[in-house]
């Protein structure tokens, strides 16, 4: 199942739905942070290699799935409300 196809409104228990929305938002936030840290790590490795006189590796490419979780959660109409924003 792809997260875009996830229909959170079908979850009958409001508390369970709220928990799932929060978890999906947290997963997305952490995935973005991991991606950011991977890019920073690559830049630091490249800088280290450059200082040693070596050639650095190419840039890490994004996988194009940014925002996927929030779009699916927004489908349920509760993402920003649940996160208190």
KENUKE-687326 format. One line per field, with one value per residue (C-alpha): residue number from 0; residue in three letters; y, x negated, z. Coordinates in steps of 0.25 Angstrom, whole numbers. Each point is the difference from the previous one (the first is absolute). Last residue first. Layout:
<pts>
kolvex <- NUM_... .
torza <- ala_... .
py <- Y_... .
px <- X_... .
pz <- Z_... .
</pts>
This chain:
<pts>
kolvex <- 84_83_82_81_80_79_78_77_76_75_74_73_72_71_70_69_68_67_66_65_64_63_62_61_60_59_58_57_56_55_54_53_52_51_50_49_48_47_46_45_44_43_42_41_40_39_38_37_36_35_34_33_32_31_30_29_28_27_26_25_24_23_22_21_20_19_18_17_16_15_14_13_12_11_10_9_8_7_6_5_4_3_2_1_0 .
torza <- unk_unk_unk_unk_unk_unk_unk_unk_unk_unk_unk_unk_unk_unk_unk_unk_unk_unk_unk_unk_unk_unk_unk_unk_unk_unk_unk_unk_unk_unk_unk_unk_unk_unk_unk_unk_unk_unk_unk_unk_unk_unk_unk_unk_unk_unk_unk_unk_unk_unk_unk_unk_unk_unk_unk_unk_unk_unk_unk_unk_unk_unk_unk_unk_unk_unk_unk_unk_unk_unk_unk_unk_unk_unk_unk_unk_unk_unk_unk_unk_unk_unk_unk_unk_unk .
py <- 97_-9_-13_-5_12_1_-14_-2_1_-15_3_9_-13_-5_13_0_-13_2_14_-4_-13_5_-9_12_-2_-1_9_-6_-6_9_-1_-1_11_-3_13_-4_-13_7_10_-12_-7_12_2_-14_1_13_-8_-12_10_6_-13_-5_13_-2_-14_4_11_-10_-11_10_4_-14_-3_12_-4_-14_5_9_-12_-9_11_2_-15_-3_0_2_15_-4_-4_-5_0_10_-8_-11_-14 .
px <- 0_4_-5_14_6_-11_2_15_7_-1_-6_-10_-6_-2_-6_-8_-6_-4_-7_-13_0_-9_-12_-9_-14_-13_-10_-13_-11_-12_-14_-12_-10_1_8_8_3_4_9_7_2_6_9_5_3_8_8_2_4_11_5_1_7_10_3_1_11_7_0_5_12_3_0_9_10_0_2_12_6_-1_7_11_3_7_-12_6_-3_-15_1_-14_-1_-12_-6_-2_5 .
pz <- 57_11_-7_0_-7_-10_-5_2_-13_-3_-14_8_6_-14_-4_12_-2_-15_3_-5_-9_-11_4_2_-6_9_-7_-7_8_4_-7_9_4_15_1_-11_6_13_-8_-7_13_6_-12_0_15_-2_-11_9_11_-9_-5_15_4_-11_3_15_-3_-9_10_11_-9_-3_15_3_-10_5_15_-5_-8_13_8_-10_0_-13_-10_-13_0_0_-15_-4_-15_0_10_-10_4 .
</pts>
